[in-house]
Amino acid sequence: MGIAGWLRRVLSGMRLPLWAGRIIAAVPYHHRPGLGLMYKKSFRSLREMEVMDTRQKEEWVFQKMRDLVIYAENNIPFYSDHYHRNGFDSTSLKTFEDIQRIPPVTKSQLLKYELQNRSNLDQPGYLVNTGGTSGTTLDLYIHPDHMGNEWSHMHHIWSKRGFHPTDLKLMFTGRSEFKRGIHYDFVRHSLSINIYAGIDQIAPQLRKLVQRYHPKYIHGYPSAIYEFALSCRESYPDLLEILRNSLLAGFLGSEYPIRRFRETIEDLFQISTISWYGHTERCILAYEEKDPLIYHPFQTYGFTEVVTNDSGEETLVGSSYYNLTSPLIRYDTEDQVSDYEMEGGLLARFRVKEGRVGEFILDGNGKKIPLTGLIFGRHHELFNYCSHIQIHQKEPGFATVLYVPLKARDISNPKDLFDSKNVNIIFDFLELPEPIRTAAGKVKLIVKDDMIHQKTSEQL
């Protein structure tokens, strides 16, 4: 397992008071056992690449990719087979431009092999599972060294809003291993909020904690922070005012930062926010600099490209430099992009297209209707009366609008408040007491059959 993996398992089960966590938070990350060496190495790479010219950056990436491909071909059965089948040999890699000759891989190709045949089990690792936007699950091992790489790059992103690792955060994610409304997570030096708990359960305790410890940042799923902000406005305006006086910025991760959610968060807490693009596979990490939703990839985190697939779609492709347990090399994320720009042979910035894989429904003619545009690109008066809108579809041309009313708001005829003009879909409407979440606690625009059956069987 290695010391980093062992520490990860041990620390995840520990509980410490906040005063003790403050002491630990003061220990610099590059001195922390298990992740310090990789944190320091990644931090140094970030600084070095900032002063490199384009050709030096390409050479840095090439060396990483060549070493990774040679390793995978010699140690991972999947890559040995995949490269042989496509007539590729790692010894042919001579220049940066040769990277384009490395056969890309897709999730469907990987899933044809058992996990042990696309991994090197002699390497340490911990198991993760991702469904991604396509809804198809993929399991893989993550090498513990990736922890240091991840932390160094995330701290770099958050530093754009003045963050220092000693700063306390409020964290809204899908973690549910604690029963109380609020739990101090000393590993992340954050007050972790149980997003499944109601505002009445957490508000009194949170008020005291904020007044005493003054957290500077709010971090988590945009949908969860948005829901919390609305609850504060509706039911606890005094807590909202206390948070306004404490918070400096918001970190929006793990979900696409929908404009309505983001603007509400920024307006109610009176803060700026920053978001980033990443995924469980640990191939790509990119962040906003100036323009919202324009992401700049860290080529020091993993090699990030845009590749045109067989369907003519331009998608993000990533390679994980440091995951030697279940390496992903030129892995197609299936996320489509637009407005991308290159600097030499390296991707410099991109925009993720609205309507990511799986986030669309079909009209009566079988045409794909992106949900981001349908829900947030139109002026639905329904949003004046509710906090969330989601869509469930059983068959093309028909869809159910799932909506969560704001407190004390009576919606007698939601159809009149929903703009469905020029859309070849017949809508019906279902009121819910709260949005339907994934197992990880995220609020998706589209609700799958298994989710609707589990959460609304009594109402349907």
N, C-alpha and C positions, 0 to 999 in steps of 0.2 A: 504493500500500500504506500510506503514512503512516509516521511515525517509530515509532509503537508496534508496528505490524505488522513493520516492518523489524527492530526490536530483538528482537521475539519470535523471529523466524526465526534471527537471528544468535546470540542467547544460548542457544537450544535446542541449538546444536551446539558450544558452548564447554565446556571443562573447566577448573576451577580447584581448587587445593588448599583445604582447609578453613580454613587460617589466613588466606588471602586472602578467602575468603567471609565470614569474620567481620568484616572491614573493610567490605565492601560492605553487609552486614546492618546496620551501624551508620548507614548513610545513610538518613535518614527518607524514607518512601515519597512524601510530598508534594513532595520535591525530586528524585525520580528522573525522568530523561528518558523521554518517551513515555507515561507513566501518571500522573505527578505532578499535573497539572492536574485530571484527572478524579477522582483519588483525593481530592484536597483538596476538590473540589466535592461529592463524595458524602459525605465525612466531615462537611462543614458541613451538608449536608441532614439527615443523621442527627441531629445536635445540635439543629438548628432544630426538627425535627418533635417532638422529645422535649418541648418546652415549648409547642407549639401546642395550642389547644383543638380539639374535634372538627370544628367548621365550618371552621377554618383548614386543617386537614389535608385535608378534602374539597376545598377550593378549590385547594390545592397539587396534588393528584392531578388535578383537572379541567383545570388549565392544561397539565399534562404530556400528558394524554390528548388534549386538543383539538389541541395542536400536532402530536402524533404522527399523529393521524387525518388532519388536513389534509395533512400531508407525504405520507403513504402514498397517499392518494387522487390526489394530483397527480404522484406519481413512480413508483408501483408498479402495473403493469398488473393484477395479480391483485386488488388492493383496489379499483381503479377499476371493474373488472367486477363484483366481489362486492357492492360497495355499490350500484351501479346496479341489479343484478339483484334486490336486496332493498329497493329503493325508499328508500335512505338517502342523505343528502347531508351532508357534514361541516359545511356552513354552518348546519345546524340545531342544532348543539351550543351551548347557551346556559348550562346549569347542570350541576352535578355529577350530578343525577338523570338528565340526558339520556344519560349514558354507557350506561345500560341499553338504549338504542335502537340502539347500535352493533351490527351483526350479528356474532355470534361466528364463529370459524373453527375448522375441525377439520383434523386431519392428512390425512384423505382428500380434503378439498376442496383443500388446498394441493398435494397430489400430482398433481392433475389438470393442474397448470401446470408447465412447465419452470422450473428454478431461476432462469434469467435473467428470467423474467416475474413472479417474485415477489420480485425483488431490484432494487436500484438499483446497477448496476455502475459508476456514476461515483463511488460511495463506496468507501473502502478496506474490506477484510475478509479474513478467513481462513476456509477451508472446514471445517465440522464435520459430523458425521453422527450421528444418534441413532436408536436403535431403540426406546428407552423400554420400558415394561412391556408394550406391546401387541405388540411384535415387528415392527412395520412401520417401516421406515427412513425418515427424513426428512433430507435434506441442506439446509444453509443456510449463509450467510455470517454471521460475527460481526464487528461493527465493533470495531476495536482499542480504541476508547474504553471498551469494556466491561471491559477489563482493570482499569483504575483503579477502576471501580465495584465490580467483584467483590472486589478485594483489600480495599477499605475496609470492606465489609460482613462479609467473612470475619474480618478482624482484630477487628471489633466482637464477633462471636460468640465467638471464641477468648479474648478479653479477659475473658469471664465466668469463665474458669478461670485468670486471672492472666497470660495470654500477652502477651509483647511481641515485636515483630518481630525483635529480636536473639536471641531464644531458639532454640536448636537443637532440631529435632524428628527423630524416627525416622518414616519414611514408608513405608507398606505399600499400594501401589497397583499397577495393572497395567502400569506402565511396564516395557518389556523391551528398550530400546535399548542397555543395557549388559550386558556378558557377565560381569562380576565379580558376586560375591554382594552387594556393597555399593558404592554409588556416591554421592559427595557432589554434591548438586544445589544449586548456589550461588544459583540464581534463587529457590528456595523455602527456602533455608538449612536443608536437611534431609539427613540420611543416608537415602538411598533404598534400601530393601531389595528385592532381587529375589525376589518371592514365588514364582517358579518354581524357585528353588534350594532344596535341602534344608537342614535345620537344621545338619547336619554341615559344610556348606560355609561357612555364614555365622557360626556361633557363635564360633569362635576369634578372627576378625577383629573381630566386633561387641563381644566382651568387652573387647578392648583399647581400641576407640574409645569405648565408654561410660565406662570408667574414666578415660580421658584428657580427654574433652570434655563429659561429663555432660549429655546431652540431657535436657530437662525434659518433653517431650511426645511421645506416640506418636499417629500420625495415619494414617488410611487406611480401607480396606474393613474393616468389622467381621468379616467371615468370614476375612480374611487375618490380622488381628491375633489373632483367636481361635485359629486354627490354630497360629500362632507361639507363643502363650501355652501351649497344650497341649504343644507340642514342647519348650519350655523346662522345663516341669514334668516331663515324662517322661524327658528325656535330658540336660538342662543346668540342674539346680537352682541351681548356682552363678551362672550367668548370670541366672537369674530373680531371685536375691537382689540382684545388682548393679543390675538394672533397678528393682527395688523402691526401692532407695536413691537412684535418680536421677530417676525419673519423678514428675511432679506430677499429670498428668491425661491423658485420652485424647480425641481428636477423631475421631468416627465419622461418615464421610461416604460418599456415593455408593451406599450400600445401606441398606435398611431395617434398623435395629439390633435384630435379633431378640433377645428377652430372654435366652435361654440364652447366646448369644454374648457379650452385654454383661455379664451377671452373672459369667461366667467371666473376662473381661478385668479387670473391676473387682476381683474376688476375688484372682486370681493376682498382679496387679501392685500391688494395694492402692491403687487410684486411683479418682477419680470420672471420669465421662465426660460429654460433651455431643454431641448429634447435631443435624443440620439437614436440611431438605428442600430440594432443588434439582434442577435437571436441565440437560442440555446446551443446551436452547433458551434459557436465560438469561432466562426470564420471571418466575420466582418464586424467592424465597429466604426461608426461614423457619427459626426455630431454637427450641430448648427454653429455657425460662426456669427454671421450678421443677419442674413435673410432667413425667415422662418421656413422650415421644411426643405431647405437646401442643405444637404448633408455632405460633409467633407470626410472622406474615409481615412483612417489611420493605416497607412501602408506598413507601419511598424507592428501593428496588431496581427494582421493577416493580409495576404495579397488580395486586393479587391479589383474586379474587372466588370465591364459590361460586355456581354456576349449575345449575339443574335442567334436564337434557337431555331429549330427546324420549322417552327410556325411563323418565323419572321418577327418574333417579339424580342425586344431588348431587355435582358434580365440581368440581375446581379449575380455574379459568380465569385466565390470566395475560397481561399485556401488557408488552413490553420497551421501556422508555422510550428507551434509548440505542443500540439496534441499528438504525441508519438504513440499513444495507445490505440485510438481509433481515428487516424488522420483523415481529413477531408481535403482533397486536392482538386481545385477547379470545380467545386461543388456548386451546382445550379440551385440557388435559393428559390427560383421561380417567381421572385418579386420583380415586377416590371418597373422600369425607370424611364424618365424623360429628362430633358434639359441637362444632360450630362456634359461635362467638359473635361478635356484631357490636358495634361502638362507633359509634353513628350509622349512617352508610352504608358504613362500612369494616369489612372482615373483620379481627377482632382475634386470633383463635386457632382452631385446628382440629386434628382428629385424622385421620390417613390410615387408611382402613378396612383391616382385615386382608383379605388376598386381593385384592391389587391386580390390575389388568387382566393376564390371562395367568397369574396365579399360582394356578390352580385346576385340578382334574381333574374328570372327569365320572363319576358312578356309573352303575350298570346302568340307571337310569331317566332318565339324561341330566341329573341334578341336579348343579349346580356344588358341588364340595367344596373350600373354601379350604385351601391347603397350609399356611399359617401355623398354623391351628388343628389340622389333621390331624397335623402333624409336631411342633409345639412346644406345642400346647394339651393334649396327652395325656401320660400318664406311660409312655413307652416305655423298658422296661428295656434295650433295645438301646443307648441312649445311654451306659449304664455301660460298654459294651464298644467303642464307636466314637466317632469325632470328628464325622463328617458323615453326614447322611441326605439324599438327594435322591430325586426321583420322576420316572420316565419313563413316559409313557402312549402306547400306540399306538391304542387304541380304548376307547370308554366301557365301564366295568365291569371293566376289567383294568388293572393298573399294576405296574411294577417298582420295588422299593425298592433304590436304590443306596446302599451303605454302605461307610465307610472305617474299618476296625478301628484301635483304638489300638495302639500298639506292644506287641508280645508278648501280644496278646489273641487267643485262638482262639475263633471264633464258629461252633459246629457246627450250630446250628439257629436262625437269625435269626428265623424265623417265630414261634417261641414267645416272642420278646422284643419283638415289635411288636404294639401294641394296635390291632386292626382291628375291635373290637366295634362293632356297629350301623352299619357302613359297608358299603354294597352294592357292594363292589369286591373282586375276587379279586387278591391280591397274590402276586407271586413276588419273589425276592431275588437280588441280584448284588453280590458283594464286589469292591471296587476298591482299588487301592493309594493313590489320592488322589482328591479330589473333581474333578468335571468343571467346568471354568471356561469362561466366555465368552472371546471374543477379547480383551476388555479385562481379563481376569483376575478377574472377579467370579464368585462362587459363587451360582448361582440355585437356588431350591428345586425348580423344574421344569426338566427337561433336555429340550430339543427333539430331534427326530429327527436333524437334521444334526450336532448335538453328540455324540449317542450313537454314531452311525455312525463319526464321526471318531476318538473317543477309545477306544471299546470294541469295535471290529470284531473284534479277535483273540479277545476273551473271549466275545463273543456267537456 
